[in-house]
Amino acid sequence: QAQPVESGGGLVQPGGSLRLSCAASRSIAAIYSMGWYRQAPGSQRELVAIITSGGSTNYADSVKGRFTISRDSAKNTVSLQMNSLKPEDTAVYHCKVVYGTGSGPVERWGQGTLVTVSS
């Protein structure tokens, strides 16, 4: 399945920081983009941040200025540095990897890592 593997979630107080990491498989094809999505209880999954192979980034308005996505292409990893965390950032964070294959893009999702922001 070549599922990405996330790490770094946990419990943090409001105003604190966490760093999430995701390791993608090298076995499918060249990676087109890597991104982070989150899903809070009772809510739909939403985009948090994405970075392309060319280094372009896109962020949800709710995290701009607080979260930073970065990528290590040599290691096929993507990280999400989360600062100034708020209770509304509480969610399961999923990594998504998009591979560019000869048959078209192929997506792989990680199982997710829980981030809880609470005092």
N, C-alpha and C positions, 0 to 999 in steps of 0.2 A: 504493500500500500504506500510505502514511502511517506508516512504521515509526519508532518513537522512536530517537533517536541518543544513545548514551552516550559519556562521555569521563571521563578522570581516573584510569584504572587505571595500574598500574605496579608496580615493585619497591620494597619498603620493609622496613626492619629491624624485628624485634619491638619493640614499644613505640612505634613510630612512628605517623604519621597520614597519611591520604589523604582527599581529597574527590572523590566521584563526582558527576557531573551528567548529567541526561537532559533532552533537549528533545523535546517531543511536538508532533505536528502539530495545527494548529488547524482542519484542514479537515473533520473527521468530525462531531463533535458536542460537546456540553458534556462535560467530563471529570468522571467520578464519583470516581475514585481513581487514585493513582499510587503505585507501589511498587517495591521492590528485592528481587530474588530472587538466590540464588547456587547454583552447582553446582560441587562439587569433583569431581576425577577419581574415578570409580567410585561416585559417590553420586548420589542423586536431587536434583532442584532443590528448594530450600527457601526459605520466606519469610524475609526479613531484616527488612524494615520496610515499612509502608504508611501512607499518609496520604490521608484522604478530602477531598472538596471542602469539607467543613465544618471541616476541621482536626483531626479525630480521628486519632490515631496508634496503631499497634500494632507491637510489636517481638518478635523471637524472643528467648527467654530468654537465649540465648548472647551476645547483643549489647547487652542492656539495660545502661544506664549507660556504655556505650562509644561507641555509634553514635547519631547524631541525624539524623532525616529532616526536611527542610523543603521548602516548596513556594512558588513564585512564581506565583500564579494569573494574573497579568497577562501573564507571559511563557510560560506553559505549561511550566514547568521544575520539576524536582524534584532535590534534592541529598541526598547521604548523606555526612555528616561522620563519618569513622571514626577513632577515637582508640584508643590502647593496643592496637594491632593484635597479633594472635597468629598463629603459624604456621597454626593451624587455621582462620583466616579466609581462607586461600588458596583462591581459587575464581574462576570466571568469574561476574561480577555482571551480571545482566540487569535492565533496566527494563521494567515492565509498566504500561501505561496502559489504564484501563477507561473507555470512553465510554458515556454514557447516551443511546441513540438511541430513536426511537419504536418500533423493532422489538425493543428489549431491549438489554442490555449488549453491547458489542463490545470485544474485547481486542486490543491490539497489543503485541508484544514487540520489544525491541531485540535487536541481534545479540550484545550482551554486551561487557564490558571485563574484561580479566584483572587480578586483584590477586594479587600474590605477596608473601608475608611470609616473609622468610628473612634469616638473617645471612650 
